[in-house]
């Protein structure tokens, strides 16, 4: 799960847990919101811990060296 997905889960979970005032007979929306909120926070923490191994925007430990192809030169001599 990426950081963006975690933020979306946190936002949806917070909306369902704290802002929705709707009662259903088969499902408790506040509990679903809290579950989504906890899963989103857990996913964000995991993304932060493993950010360096997934790439991110930091420095790279790999060094790629490309050598230029050899240049062929022609030498012309003037005959005097």
C-alpha positions in Angstrom: 0.0 0.0 0.0 1.4 3.4 -1.0 1.4 6.6 0.9 -1.4 8.0 -1.3 -3.6 5.1 -0.6 -3.0 5.4 3.1 -3.9 9.1 3.1 -7.2 8.3 1.3 -8.0 5.5 3.8 -7.3 7.9 6.7 -9.5 10.6 5.2 -12.4 8.2 4.4 -12.1 6.6 7.8 -12.1 9.9 9.6 -15.2 11.1 7.6 -17.1 7.9 8.4 -16.0 7.8 12.1 -16.5 11.4 13.0 -18.6 13.3 10.4 -21.3 10.9 9.3 -24.5 10.9 11.3 -26.4 8.1 9.5 -27.7 4.9 11.1 -28.0 1.6 9.2 -29.5 -1.6 10.4 -26.8 -4.0 9.1 -23.5 -2.2 9.6 -22.0 0.3 12.0 -20.4 3.1 9.9 -18.5 4.5 12.9 -16.8 1.1 13.4 -16.0 0.8 9.7 -14.6 4.4 9.8 -12.3 3.5 12.7 -11.1 0.3 11.0 -10.2 2.3 7.9 -8.5 5.0 9.9 -6.4 2.4 11.8 -5.5 0.5 8.5 -4.6 3.8 6.8 -2.3 4.9 9.7 -0.6 1.5 9.7 -0.1 1.6 6.0 1.4 5.1 6.2 3.8 4.0 8.9 4.9 1.0 6.8 5.4 3.3 3.8 7.5 5.6 5.8 9.6 2.8 7.2 10.2 1.2 3.8 10.4 4.4 1.8 14.2 4.1 1.2 14.0 0.6 -0.1 11.2 1.4 -2.5 13.0 4.2 -4.1 11.5 7.5 -3.1 13.1 10.8 -4.1 16.3 10.5 -2.1 19.7 9.5 -3.2 20.4 6.3 -5.0 22.9 3.8 -3.7 23.5 2.5 -7.2 26.1 4.1 -9.4 25.6 3.7 -13.1 28.7 4.4 -15.2 28.4 4.6 -18.9 31.5 4.8 -21.0 31.4 6.8 -24.2 32.2 4.8 -27.4 35.7 5.3 -28.8 36.1 8.1 -31.3 37.6 7.2 -34.6 39.7 9.9 -36.1 41.2 10.1 -39.5 44.5 11.8 -40.0 45.2 13.3 -43.4 48.8 14.2 -44.3 49.5 16.9 -46.8 52.0 15.8 -49.4 54.3 18.6 -50.1 
